[in-house]
Amino acid sequence: MSLRAIPLLIVPFLLYFLLKVVGIDLSSSLTGDPGMALLSGGNWRFTWGDLLIVVTMIFLFVELLKATYTSTASLLDHGLSMLVFVACLVCFLTVEQAANSVFFIIMFATLIDVIAGYTIGIRVARRDIGFGGGG
């Protein structure tokens, strides 16, 4: 099995629960300070949850790039991505610590990965094989 077949969105999924086990409050500031004053007069706080969402978006971008490859590893990756989404959905519905917006966004990113992976995979395969009449 190739390392490319492992869905990267499992990292934020596991990191979320690791942070919960360690006892880090995802709504707390990374540095502990009250925030940063902006020119607009607003106060911006970068929280642990925000960092986890940024990490999730980076991994989602890489997963979308991986979806453009056609190989047996990509087929396995799509199947495993579906399992990660199902695990996220089950956790969101059944685990009390996962019932928040940060985890919902992680779960939604896994759904986008599944849908985009299959859609992009079909489009790339169709182009490679030459099916379809120019559309």
C-alpha positions in Angstrom: 0.0 0.0 0.0 1.3 3.4 -1.0 1.5 6.3 1.5 -0.5 8.3 -1.0 -3.5 6.1 -0.3 -3.8 7.3 3.3 -6.3 10.2 3.6 -4.6 13.2 5.2 -7.8 14.5 6.7 -7.4 11.8 9.4 -4.7 14.0 10.9 -7.0 16.8 12.0 -9.6 14.3 13.0 -7.1 12.6 15.4 -5.5 15.9 16.4 -8.9 17.2 17.5 -9.4 14.3 19.9 -5.8 14.5 21.0 -6.3 18.1 22.0 -9.5 17.2 23.8 -7.7 14.4 25.7 -4.9 16.7 26.7 -7.5 19.1 28.0 -6.9 22.1 25.7 -10.0 24.3 25.3 -10.4 24.9 21.6 -11.9 28.3 22.3 -8.9 29.5 24.3 -6.3 31.8 22.7 -3.1 30.1 21.5 -0.9 32.6 23.4 -3.2 33.2 26.3 -3.4 36.9 25.5 -6.7 38.7 25.1 -6.1 39.3 21.4 -4.6 41.6 18.8 -6.0 45.1 18.2 -6.7 45.7 14.5 -6.8 49.1 12.7 -10.5 48.8 12.4 -10.8 48.9 16.2 -11.7 45.3 16.5 -10.0 42.7 18.6 -8.9 39.5 17.0 -8.1 36.3 18.9 -6.6 33.3 17.2 -7.8 30.2 19.1 -6.7 26.6 19.1 -9.9 25.8 17.2 -9.0 28.3 14.5 -5.6 26.7 14.1 -7.2 23.3 13.7 -9.5 24.6 11.0 -6.5 26.1 9.2 -4.7 22.8 9.4 -7.8 21.0 8.1 -8.0 23.4 5.1 -4.4 22.8 4.2 -4.9 19.0 4.3 -8.1 19.4 2.3 -6.1 21.3 -0.4 -3.5 18.5 -0.6 -6.3 15.9 -0.8 -7.9 17.7 -3.7 -4.5 17.7 -5.5 -4.2 14.0 -4.8 -7.7 13.4 -6.3 -6.3 14.4 -9.8 -4.1 11.3 -9.9 -5.5 8.1 -11.4 -4.0 5.0 -9.9 -5.0 2.1 -7.6 -3.7 4.1 -4.7 -6.2 6.9 -5.5 -9.0 4.4 -5.5 -8.0 3.2 -2.1 -7.6 6.8 -0.9 -11.2 7.5 -2.0 -12.5 4.5 -0.1 -10.5 5.4 3.0 -11.7 9.0 2.8 -15.2 7.7 2.9 -14.5 5.8 6.0 -12.9 8.9 7.6 -16.1 10.9 6.8 -18.3 8.2 8.3 -16.2 8.1 11.4 -16.5 11.9 11.7 -20.2 11.8 11.2 -20.6 9.0 13.8 -18.5 11.0 16.3 -20.3 14.2 15.6 -23.7 12.5 16.3 -22.7 10.4 19.3 -19.7 11.9 21.1 -20.5 14.9 23.3 -17.0 16.5 22.9 -17.4 16.5 19.1 -20.7 18.5 19.2 -19.3 21.9 18.2 -18.6 24.0 15.2 -14.9 23.2 14.9 -15.5 19.5 14.6 -18.4 20.1 12.3 -16.1 22.0 9.9 -13.6 19.1 10.1 -16.4 16.7 9.2 -17.6 19.0 6.4 -14.1 19.1 5.0 -14.0 15.3 4.9 -17.4 15.3 3.1 -16.0 17.7 0.5 -12.9 15.4 0.1 -15.2 12.4 -0.6 -17.4 14.2 -3.1 -14.5 16.0 -4.8 -12.4 12.9 -4.9 -15.0 10.9 -6.7 -16.0 13.8 -9.0 -12.5 14.7 -10.0 -11.5 11.1 -10.3 -14.4 10.5 -12.7 -13.6 13.6 -14.8 -9.9 12.8 -15.0 -10.6 9.1 -15.9 -13.1 10.2 -18.6 -10.5 12.6 -20.0 -7.7 10.0 -20.0 -9.9 7.3 -21.6 -11.6 9.7 -24.0 -15.2 9.0 -23.1 -17.9 11.5 -23.6 -18.4 13.7 -26.6 -16.2 16.8 -25.9 -18.0 17.9 -22.8 
